[in-house]
Amino acid sequence: MILDHPIVNKYMFFPRSTTVEPSLFVEVEDARIACYLRQPFPDAGTILYFNGNGELASEYATDSANLFLDMGVNVCFVEYRGYGLSTGVPTLINMLGDGEKIVQTLGIAPEKLMVFGRSLGSLYAIELVHRIPQIAGLVLESAIANLRESFSLRIAMKELQPPEAELEKEINTYFNLQQKLKSYAGHLLVLHAQQDQVLTRSHADRLHTWTGGNNKRLVVFPNGSHNSILFANLQSYLQELKEFLQRVGVTNNI
């Protein structure tokens, strides 16, 4: 596979180690995925969070969990293969089924589940709602609409120089995000920074348009950029997320 080639991995993924012990490990084929689960609300839904490729789930679990818990929702941060205390090697294609296995292991009903994909994590969030369309809601933050437009992938392709037809076939087979979103009719919230220079605002516009359901909202924040969208717009960002969770009906109503 071109998209799982080591040269692609070199530019797409930036795994680091951690000493933060996970809540549980999920077995997926030839790897163990570390998950950080905070579940204080038995009757509330759970956010399954896929972070960016330069981040760690353990850092979110340590630094950001309370942002979600304060809204009355449980949260589970997923570490990618090879990141933190997860085993295995991260590659674009081989991780596509990991989210589904995590949902099965957690035993959370899709109707009580929210999937959150930030940056590269949006690929795996979209894949999950495509595989389990009964999932209640999807949040895409600083997300990617077309893998071909990823700066990291463009750099990798310059070095690898694969046959164009083969590359296009793989992307259409595994990362046709328009087609995958078309079949998802659940609630959608798209969050993007107007000044995002990594993934321009057009990505958010396309993702919002492509989703099949009518319960969707696009929010473009005036401040911040790709990696500062949350804290540059903290109050309005959290308010949008809180209202979305309430509309979906997954909060503890606190």
C-alpha positions in Angstrom: 0.0 0.0 0.0 1.3 3.4 -0.9 -0.5 5.1 2.0 1.0 2.7 4.5 4.5 3.1 3.2 7.3 3.9 5.7 8.0 7.2 3.9 4.4 8.3 4.4 4.5 7.3 8.0 7.6 9.4 8.5 5.8 12.5 7.5 2.2 11.7 8.7 2.9 10.4 12.3 4.9 11.7 15.2 4.7 9.2 18.0 6.1 9.9 21.4 6.2 7.9 24.6 4.4 8.6 27.9 4.5 7.5 31.5 0.7 8.0 32.1 -1.0 4.7 32.6 -4.2 4.2 30.5 -7.5 3.1 31.9 -7.5 0.0 29.6 -5.9 -1.5 26.5 -7.9 -2.6 23.5 -6.6 -5.5 21.4 -6.6 -4.8 17.7 -5.1 -7.3 15.4 -1.3 -6.9 16.0 -1.4 -4.0 18.5 -2.7 -2.9 21.9 -4.4 0.5 22.0 -4.1 2.5 25.1 -7.4 4.3 26.1 -8.0 6.9 28.7 -11.6 6.6 29.9 -13.3 9.0 32.4 -16.8 7.7 33.0 -18.3 9.3 36.1 -21.8 9.7 34.7 -23.6 6.3 34.3 -26.6 7.7 32.5 -24.7 10.1 30.2 -23.2 9.5 26.8 -19.5 9.2 26.1 -17.2 11.2 23.7 -14.7 9.1 21.9 -11.8 11.4 21.1 -9.3 11.1 18.2 -6.6 13.7 18.5 -4.1 15.2 16.0 -1.0 13.4 14.8 1.4 15.4 16.8 -0.5 15.0 20.1 -1.0 12.3 22.7 -4.2 11.0 24.2 -2.5 10.8 27.6 -1.9 14.6 27.4 -5.6 15.2 26.7 -6.5 12.9 29.5 -4.3 14.8 31.9 -4.9 18.4 30.7 -8.3 18.5 29.1 -10.6 15.9 30.5 -12.4 18.3 32.8 -13.4 20.5 29.9 -15.7 17.6 28.8 -16.6 16.3 32.2 -17.8 19.7 33.3 -20.4 19.5 30.5 -21.8 16.3 32.1 -20.5 13.8 29.5 -18.0 11.0 29.8 -14.9 10.9 27.6 -12.5 8.4 26.3 -9.2 9.6 24.6 -7.8 7.1 22.1 -4.0 6.7 21.7 -2.9 5.8 18.2 -0.8 2.7 17.5 2.8 3.4 18.4 1.9 6.5 20.4 2.3 6.7 24.2 1.9 3.2 25.7 0.1 1.8 22.6 2.0 -0.9 20.7 2.2 -1.4 17.0 3.1 1.0 14.1 0.8 3.8 13.1 -0.1 3.9 9.4 -3.0 5.6 7.6 -4.9 2.5 6.4 -4.1 -0.1 9.1 -5.8 2.0 11.8 -9.1 2.4 10.1 -10.8 -0.4 12.0 -9.4 0.4 15.4 -12.2 2.7 16.4 -14.9 0.1 15.8 -13.0 -2.4 17.9 -12.7 0.2 20.7 -16.4 0.8 20.7 -17.1 -2.9 20.9 -14.7 -3.3 23.8 -16.2 -0.3 25.7 -19.7 -1.8 25.2 -21.2 1.7 24.7 -24.4 1.8 22.7 -24.0 3.9 19.5 -27.0 6.0 20.5 -25.0 7.1 23.6 -21.8 7.8 21.8 -20.3 11.0 20.4 -17.2 10.8 18.1 -14.8 13.7 18.1 -12.0 14.0 15.4 -9.4 16.7 15.6 -7.1 17.3 12.6 -5.8 13.9 11.3 -8.1 12.3 13.9 -11.0 13.4 11.7 -10.2 10.6 9.3 -10.8 8.0 12.0 -13.8 9.7 13.4 -15.5 9.8 10.0 -14.5 6.2 9.4 -16.2 5.2 12.6 -19.5 6.9 11.9 -19.4 5.4 8.4 -19.0 1.9 10.0 -21.5 2.6 12.8 -24.0 5.1 11.4 -26.2 4.8 14.5 -23.6 6.9 16.5 -25.5 9.9 17.9 -23.1 12.7 17.0 -19.9 13.7 15.2 -17.7 16.6 16.0 -15.0 17.6 13.5 -12.4 20.1 14.6 -9.7 21.6 12.3 -10.6 18.6 10.1 -9.5 17.4 6.7 -11.8 17.0 3.8 -9.4 15.7 1.2 -6.3 13.7 2.1 -4.6 14.8 -1.1 -4.4 18.3 0.3 -2.5 17.3 3.4 0.8 19.1 3.5 2.5 16.0 5.1 1.2 13.7 2.4 2.3 16.0 -0.4 5.8 16.1 1.0 5.8 12.3 1.3 4.6 11.9 -2.3 7.4 14.1 -3.6 9.9 11.7 -2.0 8.1 8.5 -2.8 6.8 9.4 -6.3 4.2 6.7 -6.7 2.2 6.1 -9.9 -0.6 8.7 -9.8 -3.3 6.2 -10.8 -2.4 3.9 -7.9 -2.3 6.7 -5.4 -5.7 8.0 -6.6 -7.2 4.5 -6.4 -6.0 4.0 -2.8 -7.4 7.4 -1.7 -10.7 6.7 -3.3 -10.9 3.3 -1.8 -9.9 4.1 1.8 -10.4 7.9 2.2 -13.3 9.0 0.1 -14.7 11.2 2.9 -17.5 12.6 0.9 -18.9 9.2 0.2 -18.5 8.1 3.9 -20.2 11.2 5.3 -23.1 11.0 2.8 -24.4 7.9 4.6 -24.2 9.5 8.1 -27.5 11.2 9.2 -26.6 11.8 12.8 -25.9 15.2 14.5 -22.8 17.0 13.2 -20.7 19.9 14.5 -17.8 21.3 12.4 -15.4 23.7 14.2 -12.7 25.5 12.3 -10.5 28.6 12.6 -10.8 31.2 9.9 -7.0 31.6 9.9 -6.1 27.9 9.8 -3.1 27.8 7.5 -2.6 24.0 7.8 -6.1 23.1 6.6 -8.0 26.0 5.1 -11.6 26.9 5.9 -12.7 25.2 2.7 -12.2 21.8 4.4 -14.8 22.7 7.0 -17.2 24.0 4.3 -17.0 20.7 2.4 -17.4 18.5 5.4 -20.4 20.3 6.5 -22.0 20.1 3.1 -21.3 16.4 2.6 -22.9 15.1 5.7 -26.2 13.4 4.9 -28.3 14.6 7.9 -30.1 17.9 8.5 -29.0 18.3 12.1 -25.6 19.9 11.4 -23.8 23.1 12.3 -20.7 24.8 11.0 -18.8 27.3 13.3 -15.9 29.2 12.0 -14.0 31.1 14.8 -12.4 34.4 14.1 -9.4 33.8 16.4 -6.6 31.3 16.5 -5.3 28.8 14.0 -5.0 25.1 13.5 -3.3 24.4 16.8 -4.7 27.2 18.9 -8.4 27.1 18.0 -9.6 25.9 21.4 -7.8 28.3 23.7 -8.0 31.3 21.4 -11.8 31.0 21.4 -12.2 29.2 24.7 -15.6 30.5 25.9 -17.4 30.4 22.6 -15.8 27.1 21.7 -17.0 25.4 24.9 -20.4 27.0 24.6 -20.9 25.7 21.1 -19.8 22.2 22.2 -22.0 22.2 25.3 -25.1 23.3 23.3 -24.3 20.6 20.7 -24.1 17.9 23.3 -27.4 19.0 24.8 -29.1 18.9 21.4 -27.9 15.4 20.9 -29.1 14.5 24.3 -26.0 12.8 25.7 -25.2 15.0 28.8 -25.9 14.3 32.4 -28.0 17.5 32.5 -25.9 19.2 35.2 
